[in-house]
Amino acid sequence: MKLWGKNTSLGEVDFNAAEWVYTPIIQSGGDYDLKVSAQPNEKNLKPGVILSSLGIRYKSYCASMGRTFLISPSKVCVKMFFADQ
């Protein structure tokens, strides 16, 4: 892959051996399905909490990654998100 070819720290990564375990799932608006079996939908994103997750397999190793984004969140949302820090 041309994009990754410039990063020498990736060594001998075989990008042809990488595949989606599940397609990216992006959810917002308080309607969240946190199961691995969740399906993406056609709803437009809404400000506040946005959850994203994806799964990739490289050879026999599977990895799942999730991220939370706060986009113009309410004060209550921010307070809850940072409550245990």
LUMBADREN-582899 format. One record per residue (C-alpha): residue in three letters; y negated, x, z negated. Coordinates in nm, 4 decimals, m for minus. Example, Ala and Ser with C-alpha at 12.3 -4.5 7.8 and 13.67 -1.06 7.14 Angstrom:
% LUMBADREN-582899
<node r="ALA" Y="0.4500" X="1.2300" Z="m0.7800"/>
<node r="SER" Y="0.1060" X="1.3670" Z="m0.7140"/>
//
This chain:
% LUMBADREN-582899
<node r="MET" Y="0.0000" X="0.0000" Z="0.0000"/>
<node r="LYS" Y="m0.3323" X="0.1394" Z="0.1039"/>
<node r="LEU" Y="m0.5217" X="0.0132" Z="m0.2027"/>
<node r="TRP" Y="m0.2924" X="0.1861" Z="m0.4518"/>
<node r="GLY" Y="m0.2498" X="0.5014" Z="m0.2460"/>
<node r="LYS" Y="m0.5718" X="0.6438" Z="m0.3905"/>
<node r="ASN" Y="m0.4439" X="0.6314" Z="m0.7497"/>
<node r="THR" Y="m0.2330" X="0.9426" Z="m0.8001"/>
<node r="SER" Y="m0.1280" X="0.8393" Z="m1.1534"/>
<node r="LEU" Y="0.1007" X="0.5738" Z="m1.0041"/>
<node r="GLY" Y="0.3328" X="0.8471" Z="m0.8814"/>
<node r="GLU" Y="0.6290" X="0.7235" Z="m0.6808"/>
<node r="VAL" Y="0.5914" X="0.3490" Z="m0.7405"/>
<node r="ASP" Y="0.7790" X="0.1505" Z="m0.4766"/>
<node r="PHE" Y="0.5544" X="m0.1529" Z="m0.4263"/>
<node r="ASN" Y="0.8107" X="m0.3092" Z="m0.1924"/>
<node r="ALA" Y="1.0350" X="m0.3483" Z="m0.4997"/>
<node r="ALA" Y="0.7769" X="m0.5719" Z="m0.6728"/>
<node r="GLU" Y="0.7901" X="m0.9510" Z="m0.6457"/>
<node r="TRP" Y="0.6524" X="m1.2566" Z="m0.8240"/>
<node r="VAL" Y="0.8678" X="m1.3949" Z="m1.1042"/>
<node r="TYR" Y="0.6344" X="m1.6929" Z="m1.1018"/>
<node r="THR" Y="0.3098" X="m1.7521" Z="m0.9200"/>
<node r="PRO" Y="m0.0185" X="m1.7183" Z="m1.1081"/>
<node r="ILE" Y="m0.1034" X="m2.0191" Z="m1.3246"/>
<node r="ILE" Y="m0.4685" X="m2.0856" Z="m1.4065"/>
<node r="GLN" Y="m0.5654" X="m2.3737" Z="m1.6352"/>
<node r="SER" Y="m0.8887" X="m2.5038" Z="m1.7860"/>
<node r="GLY" Y="m1.0532" X="m2.8136" Z="m1.9252"/>
<node r="GLY" Y="m0.8307" X="m2.8508" Z="m2.2318"/>
<node r="ASP" Y="m0.5272" X="m2.9542" Z="m2.0248"/>
<node r="TYR" Y="m0.2945" X="m2.6606" Z="m2.1004"/>
<node r="ASP" Y="0.0782" X="m2.6233" Z="m2.0463"/>
<node r="LEU" Y="0.1869" X="m2.3030" Z="m2.2207"/>
<node r="LYS" Y="0.5492" X="m2.3110" Z="m2.1066"/>
<node r="VAL" Y="0.6765" X="m2.0423" Z="m1.8702"/>
<node r="SER" Y="0.7858" X="m2.3301" Z="m1.6459"/>
<node r="ALA" Y="0.4259" X="m2.4587" Z="m1.6105"/>
<node r="GLN" Y="0.3111" X="m2.5323" Z="m1.2567"/>
<node r="PRO" Y="m0.0318" X="m2.4626" Z="m1.1093"/>
<node r="ASN" Y="m0.2309" X="m2.7665" Z="m1.0006"/>
<node r="GLU" Y="m0.5225" X="m2.8395" Z="m0.7698"/>
<node r="LYS" Y="m0.7748" X="m2.9236" Z="m1.0444"/>
<node r="ASN" Y="m1.1099" X="m2.7436" Z="m1.0287"/>
<node r="LEU" Y="m1.1787" X="m2.4957" Z="m1.3068"/>
<node r="LYS" Y="m1.4130" X="m2.6102" Z="m1.5828"/>
<node r="PRO" Y="m1.6323" X="m2.3983" Z="m1.8111"/>
<node r="GLY" Y="m1.5010" X="m2.3198" Z="m2.1575"/>
<node r="VAL" Y="m1.1548" X="m2.1749" Z="m2.2109"/>
<node r="ILE" Y="m0.9641" X="m2.0638" Z="m1.9015"/>
<node r="LEU" Y="m0.6025" X="m1.9515" Z="m1.9405"/>
<node r="SER" Y="m0.4259" X="m1.7449" Z="m1.6780"/>
<node r="SER" Y="m0.0755" X="m1.6057" Z="m1.6585"/>
<node r="LEU" Y="0.1510" X="m1.4393" Z="m1.4057"/>
<node r="GLY" Y="0.4926" X="m1.2829" Z="m1.3914"/>
<node r="ILE" Y="0.6083" X="m0.9889" Z="m1.1814"/>
<node r="ARG" Y="0.9470" X="m0.8224" Z="m1.1382"/>
<node r="TYR" Y="0.9690" X="m0.4538" Z="m1.0493"/>
<node r="LYS" Y="1.3243" X="m0.3580" Z="m0.9619"/>
<node r="SER" Y="1.5113" X="m0.4977" Z="m1.2666"/>
<node r="TYR" Y="1.2121" X="m0.5051" Z="m1.5063"/>
<node r="CYS" Y="1.0274" X="m0.8353" Z="m1.5558"/>
<node r="ALA" Y="0.6802" X="m0.8599" Z="m1.7058"/>
<node r="SER" Y="0.4692" X="m1.1595" Z="m1.7922"/>
<node r="MET" Y="0.0987" X="m1.1329" Z="m1.8625"/>
<node r="GLY" Y="m0.1478" X="m1.3889" Z="m1.9895"/>
<node r="ARG" Y="m0.5223" X="m1.3711" Z="m2.0393"/>
<node r="THR" Y="m0.7841" X="m1.5990" Z="m2.1931"/>
<node r="PHE" Y="m1.1345" X="m1.6119" Z="m2.0507"/>
<node r="LEU" Y="m1.4335" X="m1.7771" Z="m2.2171"/>
<node r="ILE" Y="m1.6803" X="m1.8963" Z="m1.9531"/>
<node r="SER" Y="m1.9914" X="m2.0638" Z="m2.0980"/>
<node r="PRO" Y="m1.7929" X="m2.1831" Z="m2.4022"/>
<node r="SER" Y="m1.9256" X="m2.4159" Z="m2.6680"/>
<node r="LYS" Y="m2.0194" X="m2.2685" Z="m3.0067"/>
<node r="VAL" Y="m1.7165" X="m2.4403" Z="m3.1633"/>
<node r="CYS" Y="m1.4889" X="m2.2807" Z="m2.9026"/>
<node r="VAL" Y="m1.6251" X="m1.9319" Z="m2.9725"/>
<node r="LYS" Y="m1.5928" X="m1.9820" Z="m3.3482"/>
<node r="MET" Y="m1.2281" X="m2.0888" Z="m3.3147"/>
<node r="PHE" Y="m1.1438" X="m1.8076" Z="m3.0725"/>
<node r="PHE" Y="m1.2783" X="m1.5356" Z="m3.3009"/>
<node r="ALA" Y="m1.1743" X="m1.7020" Z="m3.6316"/>
<node r="ASP" Y="m0.9053" X="m1.4490" Z="m3.7278"/>
<node r="GLN" Y="m1.0930" X="m1.1325" Z="m3.6366"/>
//
